[in-house]
Amino acid sequence: MSALVADDEASRTPSPEPVTPAADPADVARARLLGRPMPTDRLRGWLVTAFIGVLAGIIRFQNLGFPTDKGTPVFDEKHYVPQAWQMLRNGGVEDNPAYELTVHPPLGKTMIAIGEYLFGYNGWGWRFTGALCSVLMVILVVRIARRLTRSTLLGAVGGVLLIADGVSHLQARMGMLDIFQAFFVLVAFACVLLDRDQVRDRLGRALDEGWLHESVYGPRLGVRWWRVAGGVSLGLACGVKWSGLYFMAAYGLLTLAFDLSARRTAGVRKPWVAVLLRDLLPALWSFLVLAVITYLACWWAWFGSETGIDRHLVETMGTDPWSVTKGAIGSLFNYHEHVLNFHETLKTNPEKQHPWESKPWVWPMSLRPMLYYYDGSTLGCGEAKCVSATMLIGTPALWWLSLPMLGWGLWRMVTRFDWRYAAVVTAYLAGYLPWFLNLDRQMYFFYATPMAAFLVLGLTLCAGHLLGKEGDGPERRRTGLLALALYVGLVVANFVWLWPILNGDSITEWRWQAELWLPSWR
């Protein structure tokens, strides 16, 4: 590509040297559209991804069946694990209407049921698919971080950091729902990024072939399959927990912002109108209509059953006069009303507060973890009294940098218009800010599980600044590499220190107390 025009003063000064010609505007637009190319070390990138994936599998699946409560689930596993087992017995539906505790969509419990089908009703069975999804999340983070930073090294750093995150590790080893939602939300995020790059590549081809400006709105972009896949993934996230709706809204706005930026960069004369006319309805189709269809498909067993909870509610109890929904859809609608009422009335009782309840303002720094399992009568630590416990806690070397990461990310968004931070911060806040809408509700730290991957991605972007640019001198690069290595080593060492209380290993009472760094951790 031709060099850029010299500055104005130099261009007016007579010189015997030839003046550098102006760059072709089309070349400039294409270069800005495509940005930095992906790394050329594709084989090494996949080998690194595979190695880190295998490492994640070893760590996540290690002694997966422990702990249990004398062979039964622990903590909130007691809700979802039996419901998943009921699904195996009843053709995909739960059968506990007397307790009305079926208050989440069926997909997460279906995922747990797959493991129970393969390995039986035991710790391995009800935790297998969660651990598998967690390993896949590590692989996804490696690939996403590599795409964001255009660096295989930083992709590997992102994968290692997620492996060493205590929240991701323990939630992967519990028969609960949150790890599945975190997985599908991360898949959708990857699809949004791939869609962004695909759109820019298509606009670049239109620019090269000379038909980009045939309309003031720019070209039509065709079927965007990655966006379609993202909508399906968001529907599956909602099929685990309804809080996937917030990611649906955030990703929809994010993809429209990417479209606007791409059309403006390409030189489309009316980019705002183009987004409204050519991108808005397809985005609504993918992230709303298709996501809703996918969500309804998660209820396939309920629709086909005769014994599903509230399956024939309309036929047996009638429906509200204002309701226009009838039959199975009407029953499902009314069932959702009951579930929504349950969540709205799940208030904190000041006189009988759950000992491990927490509010969202303490989540970013993991200031109020959760004790999932405790046994103070175990043996094997070399002393008369030993402790075996599992505590949901974010690795401090990661989570204590949440607020600096957010501050830096917002600054990069506002002052540098850095799309990478915009994407990561948007996703992080989609999993965080909505919990402030109803502070009277009972809340727990495990709700922050989907935030962990985006925290890691944000810190990986920050690590890229620490490492330095390719054009920096060798001394700067070596210093940055040393600092990055020291930080990753600190995170891994922190994770190793927390290992006993993330896995229920038998430790001394002294070691147990040493693990509880802050008064709020007790």
C-alpha positions as CSV (number, residue, x, y, z in Angstrom):
1,M,0.0,0.0,0.0
2,S,1.2,3.5,-0.8
3,A,2.7,5.6,1.9
4,L,0.5,8.3,3.5
5,V,0.8,11.9,2.4
6,A,3.5,14.0,4.1
7,D,2.5,16.7,6.6
8,D,1.2,19.9,5.2
9,E,4.3,22.0,6.0
10,A,6.6,19.6,4.3
11,S,4.3,19.4,1.2
12,R,4.7,23.2,0.7
13,T,8.4,23.2,1.0
14,P,10.3,22.9,-2.3
15,S,12.6,19.9,-2.3
16,P,14.6,18.1,-4.9
17,E,13.5,14.8,-3.5
18,P,10.4,13.2,-5.0
19,V,7.2,13.8,-3.0
20,T,5.6,10.6,-1.6
21,P,2.3,10.1,-3.5
22,A,-1.0,10.1,-1.6
23,A,-2.3,6.8,-0.5
24,D,-5.3,5.3,-2.4
25,P,-8.4,6.0,-0.2
26,A,-9.7,2.5,-1.0
27,D,-6.4,1.0,0.3
28,V,-6.6,3.0,3.5
29,A,-10.2,2.0,4.1
30,R,-9.4,-1.7,3.5
31,A,-6.4,-1.6,5.8
32,R,-8.6,0.0,8.5
33,L,-11.4,-2.5,7.9
34,L,-9.2,-5.6,8.3
35,G,-6.9,-4.2,11.0
36,R,-4.0,-6.4,12.2
37,P,-4.0,-9.8,10.4
38,M,-4.3,-13.0,12.4
39,P,-1.1,-14.7,13.4
40,T,0.4,-16.8,10.6
41,D,1.4,-19.6,13.0
42,R,-1.9,-21.5,12.6
43,L,-0.4,-25.0,13.4
44,R,1.4,-23.8,16.5
45,G,-1.8,-22.0,17.5
46,W,-3.8,-25.2,17.4
47,L,-1.0,-27.2,19.1
48,V,-0.9,-24.6,22.0
49,T,-4.7,-24.7,22.2
50,A,-4.7,-28.5,22.3
51,F,-2.0,-28.6,25.0
52,I,-3.8,-26.1,27.2
53,G,-7.0,-28.0,26.7
54,V,-5.5,-31.3,27.8
55,L,-4.0,-29.5,30.8
56,A,-7.4,-28.1,31.7
57,G,-8.9,-31.5,31.4
58,I,-6.4,-33.1,33.8
59,I,-7.0,-30.3,36.4
60,R,-10.8,-30.1,36.1
61,F,-11.4,-33.9,36.1
62,Q,-8.9,-34.8,38.9
63,N,-10.9,-36.6,41.6
64,L,-14.1,-35.2,40.2
65,G,-16.4,-37.5,42.3
66,F,-15.3,-36.0,45.6
67,P,-16.6,-34.6,47.8
68,T,-20.1,-35.9,48.4
69,D,-22.4,-36.0,51.4
70,K,-22.2,-39.8,52.0
71,G,-22.7,-40.4,48.4
72,T,-25.4,-37.7,47.9
73,P,-25.0,-34.2,46.4
74,V,-23.7,-31.2,48.4
75,F,-24.9,-27.7,48.6
76,D,-27.3,-26.6,45.8
77,E,-26.5,-29.8,43.9
78,K,-29.3,-31.2,46.0
79,H,-31.8,-29.3,43.8
80,Y,-30.5,-30.0,40.3
81,V,-28.9,-33.4,40.5
82,P,-32.1,-35.2,41.6
83,Q,-34.1,-33.3,39.0
84,A,-31.7,-34.4,36.3
85,W,-32.1,-38.0,37.5
86,Q,-35.9,-37.6,37.4
87,M,-35.5,-36.5,33.7
88,L,-33.8,-39.8,32.9
89,R,-36.6,-41.7,34.6
90,N,-39.5,-39.6,33.2
91,G,-38.6,-39.0,29.6
92,G,-37.0,-35.5,30.1
93,V,-39.3,-33.9,32.7
94,E,-39.1,-33.4,36.5
95,D,-41.7,-34.7,38.8
96,N,-41.7,-32.6,42.0
97,P,-44.8,-30.4,41.7
98,A,-45.5,-30.7,45.4
99,Y,-42.4,-28.6,46.2
100,E,-42.6,-26.2,43.2
101,L,-38.8,-26.0,43.1
102,T,-38.5,-26.5,39.4
103,V,-37.8,-22.8,38.9
104,H,-35.3,-22.9,36.1
105,P,-35.6,-24.0,32.4
106,P,-34.7,-27.6,31.7
107,L,-31.5,-27.4,29.6
108,G,-28.9,-27.2,32.4
109,K,-30.5,-30.2,34.2
110,T,-30.6,-32.0,30.9
111,M,-26.9,-31.5,30.6
112,I,-26.4,-32.9,34.1
113,A,-28.6,-35.9,33.1
114,I,-26.3,-36.7,30.2
115,G,-23.5,-37.3,32.7
116,E,-25.7,-39.3,35.0
117,Y,-26.8,-41.5,32.0
118,L,-23.1,-42.2,31.2
119,F,-21.7,-42.7,34.7
120,G,-24.7,-43.2,37.0
121,Y,-26.0,-41.4,40.1
122,N,-22.7,-40.4,41.6
123,G,-20.3,-37.5,41.8
124,W,-18.7,-38.3,38.5
125,G,-22.1,-38.7,36.8
126,W,-23.6,-35.4,37.9
127,R,-20.4,-33.4,37.5
128,F,-19.1,-34.8,34.2
129,T,-20.7,-32.5,31.7
130,G,-20.0,-29.4,33.8
131,A,-16.3,-30.2,33.9
132,L,-16.4,-30.9,30.2
133,C,-18.0,-27.6,29.4
134,S,-15.4,-25.9,31.6
135,V,-12.6,-27.5,29.6
136,L,-14.2,-26.3,26.4
137,M,-14.4,-22.8,27.9
138,V,-10.6,-22.8,28.4
139,I,-10.2,-23.8,24.7
140,L,-12.6,-21.1,23.7
141,V,-10.7,-18.5,25.8
142,V,-7.4,-19.4,24.1
143,R,-8.9,-18.9,20.7
144,I,-10.9,-15.8,21.6
145,A,-7.8,-14.2,23.3
146,R,-5.7,-15.0,20.3
147,R,-8.2,-13.4,18.0
148,L,-8.5,-10.3,20.2
149,T,-4.8,-9.8,20.6
150,R,-3.5,-11.4,17.3
151,S,-1.0,-13.2,19.5
152,T,-0.7,-17.0,20.1
153,L,1.3,-16.3,23.3
154,L,-1.4,-14.1,24.8
155,G,-4.0,-16.7,23.8
156,A,-2.1,-19.2,25.8
157,V,-1.9,-16.7,28.7
158,G,-5.7,-16.4,28.7
159,G,-6.2,-20.1,28.8
160,V,-3.8,-20.6,31.7
161,L,-5.5,-17.8,33.6
162,L,-8.9,-19.3,33.2
163,I,-7.6,-22.7,34.4
164,A,-6.2,-21.0,37.5
165,D,-9.5,-19.2,38.3
166,G,-11.0,-20.6,41.5
167,V,-14.6,-19.8,40.5
168,S,-14.4,-21.5,37.1
169,H,-12.6,-24.5,38.7
170,L,-15.1,-25.2,41.5
171,Q,-18.2,-24.4,39.5
172,A,-17.0,-26.9,36.9
173,R,-16.9,-29.5,39.6
174,M,-20.4,-29.0,41.0
175,G,-23.7,-30.3,39.7
176,M,-25.2,-26.8,39.3
177,L,-26.4,-24.8,36.4
178,D,-24.2,-21.7,36.2
179,I,-21.2,-23.3,34.4
180,F,-23.5,-24.3,31.5
181,Q,-24.8,-20.8,31.2
182,A,-21.3,-19.4,31.3
183,F,-20.3,-21.9,28.5
184,F,-23.2,-20.9,26.1
185,V,-22.6,-17.2,26.8
186,L,-18.9,-17.6,25.9
187,V,-19.8,-19.5,22.8
188,A,-22.2,-16.7,21.7
189,F,-19.4,-14.1,22.4
190,A,-17.0,-16.0,20.2
191,C,-19.7,-16.0,17.4
192,V,-20.1,-12.2,17.7
193,L,-16.4,-11.7,17.2
194,L,-16.3,-14.1,14.3
195,D,-19.3,-12.3,12.8
196,R,-17.5,-8.9,13.2
197,D,-14.4,-10.1,11.3
198,Q,-16.6,-11.8,8.6
199,V,-18.5,-8.6,8.0
200,R,-15.3,-6.6,7.6
201,D,-13.9,-9.1,5.2
202,R,-17.1,-9.0,3.1
203,L,-17.0,-5.2,3.0
204,G,-13.3,-5.3,2.1
205,R,-14.1,-7.6,-0.9
206,A,-16.9,-5.3,-1.9
207,L,-14.4,-2.4,-1.8
208,D,-11.8,-4.3,-3.8
209,E,-14.3,-5.3,-6.5
210,G,-15.8,-1.8,-6.8
211,W,-19.4,-2.4,-5.9
212,L,-19.4,-1.1,-2.3
213,H,-20.7,2.3,-3.3
214,E,-23.4,1.2,-5.7
215,S,-25.8,2.2,-2.9
216,V,-25.5,5.0,-0.3
217,Y,-26.3,2.3,2.3
218,G,-23.4,0.1,1.2
219,P,-23.8,-3.6,0.2
220,R,-26.1,-6.2,1.6
221,L,-24.0,-8.6,3.7
222,G,-25.8,-11.9,3.0
223,V,-26.5,-14.6,5.5
224,R,-24.3,-14.1,8.5
225,W,-24.1,-17.6,9.9
226,W,-21.9,-16.7,12.8
227,R,-24.6,-14.3,14.0
228,V,-27.2,-17.1,13.6
229,A,-25.0,-19.4,15.7
230,G,-24.7,-16.7,18.3
231,G,-28.5,-16.3,18.5
232,V,-28.8,-20.1,18.9
233,S,-26.2,-20.0,21.7
234,L,-28.0,-17.2,23.5
235,G,-31.3,-19.2,23.3
236,L,-29.5,-22.1,24.9
237,A,-28.0,-19.8,27.6
238,C,-31.6,-18.7,28.4
239,G,-32.6,-22.4,28.4
240,V,-30.3,-22.8,31.4
241,K,-31.2,-19.6,33.3
242,W,-33.2,-16.6,32.4
243,S,-30.4,-14.2,33.1
244,G,-29.2,-15.1,29.6
245,L,-31.7,-12.5,28.5
246,Y,-29.2,-9.7,29.6
247,F,-26.5,-11.2,27.4
248,M,-29.0,-11.4,24.5
249,A,-29.6,-7.6,24.8
250,A,-26.0,-6.7,25.2
251,Y,-24.7,-8.8,22.3
252,G,-27.5,-7.5,20.1
253,L,-26.4,-3.9,20.7
254,L,-22.7,-4.9,20.4
255,T,-23.1,-6.4,17.0
256,L,-25.1,-3.4,15.7
257,A,-22.3,-1.2,17.0
258,F,-19.8,-3.3,15.1
259,D,-21.8,-3.1,12.0
260,L,-22.0,0.7,12.2
261,S,-18.2,0.9,12.8
262,A,-17.5,-1.4,9.8
263,R,-19.8,0.6,7.4
264,R,-18.3,3.9,8.5
265,T,-14.8,2.6,8.1
266,A,-15.5,1.3,4.7
267,G,-16.8,4.7,3.6
268,V,-20.5,4.0,3.3
269,R,-22.2,7.4,2.9
270,K,-25.1,6.8,5.2
271,P,-23.9,4.2,7.8
272,W,-26.5,5.0,10.4
273,V,-29.4,4.6,8.0
274,A,-27.7,1.5,6.6
275,V,-27.6,-0.2,10.0
276,L,-31.3,0.6,10.6
277,L,-32.4,-0.6,7.2
278,R,-30.1,-3.5,6.5
279,D,-28.7,-4.8,9.9
280,L,-31.3,-4.1,12.5
281,L,-34.0,-6.6,11.4
282,P,-31.5,-9.5,10.7
283,A,-30.0,-8.8,14.2
284,L,-33.4,-9.0,15.8
285,W,-34.1,-12.2,13.9
286,S,-30.9,-13.8,15.2
287,F,-30.7,-12.5,18.7
288,L,-34.4,-12.4,19.5
289,V,-36.6,-14.5,17.2
290,L,-34.2,-17.3,16.7
291,A,-33.1,-17.2,20.3
292,V,-36.7,-17.5,21.5
293,I,-37.3,-20.5,19.1
294,T,-34.2,-22.2,20.5
295,Y,-35.3,-21.5,24.0
296,L,-38.7,-23.1,23.3
297,A,-37.0,-26.1,21.8
298,C,-35.3,-26.7,25.1
299,W,-38.8,-27.5,26.4
300,W,-39.3,-30.4,23.9
301,A,-39.7,-33.0,26.6
302,W,-42.2,-30.9,28.5
303,F,-44.3,-30.3,25.4
304,G,-44.3,-34.0,24.7
305,S,-45.2,-35.1,28.2
306,E,-48.4,-35.7,30.1
307,T,-46.8,-35.3,33.6
308,G,-44.6,-32.3,33.3
309,I,-45.2,-29.6,35.9
310,D,-48.1,-27.3,34.9
311,R,-48.2,-29.1,31.5
312,H,-52.0,-28.9,31.4
313,L,-52.5,-25.9,33.6
314,V,-54.8,-24.1,31.1
315,E,-57.0,-27.1,30.7
316,T,-57.3,-27.8,34.4
317,M,-57.3,-24.3,35.9
318,G,-58.2,-22.0,33.0
319,T,-56.3,-18.9,32.2
320,D,-56.5,-15.2,33.0
321,P,-59.2,-13.3,31.0
322,W,-56.5,-11.1,29.4
323,S,-54.4,-14.0,28.2
324,V,-54.4,-14.8,24.5
325,T,-52.3,-17.9,24.9
326,K,-54.0,-21.3,24.9
327,G,-53.1,-24.9,25.0
328,A,-49.5,-26.0,25.7
329,I,-48.1,-22.5,25.0
330,G,-50.7,-21.0,27.4
331,S,-49.7,-23.5,30.1
332,L,-46.0,-22.8,29.5
333,F,-46.7,-19.1,29.7
334,N,-48.6,-19.5,33.0
335,Y,-45.8,-21.8,34.3
336,H,-43.3,-19.0,33.6
337,E,-45.5,-16.6,35.5
338,H,-45.3,-18.9,38.6
339,V,-41.5,-19.2,38.2
340,L,-41.2,-15.4,37.8
341,N,-43.3,-14.9,41.0
342,F,-41.0,-17.3,42.8
343,H,-37.9,-15.3,41.9
344,E,-39.5,-12.0,42.7
345,T,-40.6,-13.1,46.1
346,L,-37.2,-14.7,47.0
347,K,-36.4,-11.9,49.3
348,T,-33.8,-11.6,52.0
349,N,-35.2,-12.0,55.4
350,P,-33.2,-9.7,57.8
351,E,-34.0,-12.0,60.7
352,K,-33.1,-15.2,58.9
353,Q,-30.4,-14.4,56.4
354,H,-28.5,-17.1,54.6
355,P,-25.0,-17.2,56.1
356,W,-23.3,-17.1,52.7
357,E,-25.6,-14.6,51.0
358,S,-23.9,-11.7,49.3
359,K,-24.8,-8.6,47.2
360,P,-23.3,-7.8,43.8
361,W,-21.0,-5.0,44.9
362,V,-18.8,-7.5,46.7
363,W,-18.5,-9.9,43.7
364,P,-15.9,-8.3,41.5
365,M,-13.2,-8.8,44.2
366,S,-14.7,-12.0,45.5
367,L,-15.1,-10.5,49.0
368,R,-17.8,-12.9,50.1
369,P,-17.1,-16.5,48.9
370,M,-19.3,-19.5,49.6
371,L,-18.7,-22.6,51.7
372,Y,-20.1,-25.5,49.7
373,Y,-18.8,-28.4,51.9
374,Y,-17.1,-28.8,55.3
375,D,-16.1,-31.8,57.3
376,G,-14.0,-31.2,60.4
377,S,-13.6,-34.9,61.3
378,T,-11.5,-36.2,58.4
379,L,-8.1,-38.0,58.6
380,G,-5.1,-37.9,56.5
381,C,-3.4,-34.6,57.3
382,G,-1.0,-36.0,59.8
383,E,-2.7,-34.5,62.8
384,A,-5.5,-35.5,65.2
385,K,-8.0,-33.0,63.6
386,C,-8.2,-32.4,59.9
387,V,-10.5,-30.3,57.8
388,S,-11.9,-31.1,54.3
389,A,-13.7,-28.2,52.7
390,T,-14.6,-26.7,49.4
391,M,-15.1,-23.0,49.1
392,L,-16.2,-21.0,46.0
393,I,-13.6,-18.2,45.8
394,G,-12.1,-16.3,43.0
395,T,-8.3,-16.5,42.8
396,P,-7.3,-13.1,44.4
397,A,-4.5,-12.5,41.9
398,L,-7.2,-12.4,39.2
399,W,-10.3,-11.1,40.9
400,W,-8.7,-8.4,42.9
401,L,-7.7,-6.7,39.6
402,S,-11.4,-6.6,38.4
403,L,-11.9,-2.9,39.1
404,P,-8.6,-1.8,37.6
405,M,-9.4,-3.9,34.5
406,L,-12.8,-2.3,34.2
407,G,-11.4,1.2,34.7
408,W,-8.7,0.7,32.1
409,G,-11.2,-1.0,29.7
410,L,-13.6,1.9,30.0
411,W,-10.8,4.4,29.4
412,R,-9.7,2.5,26.3
413,M,-13.3,2.4,25.1
414,V,-13.9,6.2,25.6
415,T,-10.6,7.6,24.6
416,R,-9.2,5.2,22.0
417,F,-12.4,3.6,20.7
418,D,-10.8,0.2,21.3
419,W,-13.4,-2.3,20.1
420,R,-11.7,-5.2,21.9
421,Y,-12.2,-3.7,25.3
422,A,-15.7,-2.6,24.3
423,A,-16.6,-6.2,23.5
424,V,-15.1,-7.7,26.7
425,V,-16.4,-5.0,29.1
426,T,-19.9,-5.1,27.6
427,A,-20.0,-8.9,28.1
428,Y,-18.6,-8.6,31.7
429,L,-21.1,-5.9,32.7
430,A,-24.0,-7.9,31.1
431,G,-23.3,-10.6,33.7
432,Y,-22.9,-8.1,36.5
433,L,-25.0,-4.9,36.4
434,P,-28.5,-6.5,36.0
435,W,-28.2,-7.9,39.5
436,F,-28.4,-4.3,40.9
437,L,-32.0,-4.1,39.6
438,N,-33.5,-5.9,42.6
439,L,-31.2,-5.7,45.6
440,D,-33.8,-7.1,48.0
441,R,-33.6,-10.5,46.3
442,Q,-31.5,-13.3,47.8
443,M,-28.2,-13.4,45.9
444,Y,-25.1,-15.5,46.0
445,F,-21.6,-15.3,44.6
446,F,-22.0,-18.2,42.2
447,Y,-24.2,-15.9,40.1
448,A,-20.9,-14.3,39.0
449,T,-19.7,-17.5,37.3
450,P,-20.3,-16.1,33.7
451,M,-18.2,-13.1,34.6
452,A,-15.0,-15.1,35.1
453,A,-14.2,-15.7,31.5
454,F,-14.6,-12.1,30.6
455,L,-12.5,-11.0,33.5
456,V,-9.7,-13.3,32.2
457,L,-10.1,-11.9,28.7
458,G,-9.9,-8.3,30.0
459,L,-6.8,-9.1,32.0
460,T,-5.3,-10.8,28.9
461,L,-5.8,-7.6,26.9
462,C,-4.1,-5.6,29.7
463,A,-1.3,-8.2,29.6
464,G,-0.8,-7.3,25.9
465,H,0.1,-3.7,27.0
466,L,2.5,-5.1,29.6
467,L,4.1,-7.2,26.9
468,G,4.6,-4.3,24.5
469,K,4.2,-3.9,20.8
470,E,6.1,-5.8,18.1
471,G,7.9,-2.6,17.1
472,D,9.3,-1.9,20.6
473,G,12.9,-2.5,21.2
474,P,14.2,-5.9,22.3
475,E,14.9,-4.6,25.8
476,R,11.4,-3.4,26.2
477,R,10.0,-6.7,24.9
478,R,12.2,-8.7,27.2
479,T,11.2,-6.6,30.2
480,G,7.5,-6.9,29.3
481,L,7.8,-10.7,28.8
482,L,9.5,-11.0,32.2
483,A,6.7,-9.0,33.9
484,L,4.1,-11.1,32.2
485,A,5.7,-14.3,33.2
486,L,5.9,-13.2,36.8
487,Y,2.3,-12.2,36.9
488,V,1.1,-15.5,35.3
489,G,3.4,-17.3,37.8
490,L,1.8,-15.4,40.7
491,V,-1.7,-16.4,39.5
492,V,-0.7,-20.1,39.2
493,A,0.9,-20.0,42.6
494,N,-2.2,-18.4,44.1
495,F,-4.3,-21.1,42.6
496,V,-2.0,-23.8,43.9
497,W,-2.3,-22.3,47.4
498,L,-6.1,-22.4,47.2
499,W,-6.1,-25.9,45.7
500,P,-7.0,-27.7,49.0
501,I,-10.1,-25.7,49.6
502,L,-11.2,-25.9,46.0
503,N,-11.0,-29.7,45.9
504,G,-11.8,-30.8,49.5
505,D,-8.3,-32.1,50.3
506,S,-7.7,-33.0,53.9
507,I,-5.6,-30.3,55.6
508,T,-4.7,-29.3,59.1
509,E,-6.8,-26.8,61.1
510,W,-3.9,-24.4,60.9
511,R,-3.8,-24.6,57.1
512,W,-7.6,-24.1,56.9
513,Q,-7.3,-20.9,58.9
514,A,-4.4,-19.8,56.8
515,E,-6.6,-20.1,53.7
516,L,-9.1,-17.6,55.0
517,W,-7.3,-14.4,54.3
518,L,-10.1,-11.9,55.0
519,P,-12.7,-11.7,57.8
520,S,-15.4,-11.8,55.2
521,W,-14.2,-15.2,54.0
522,R,-15.1,-16.8,57.3
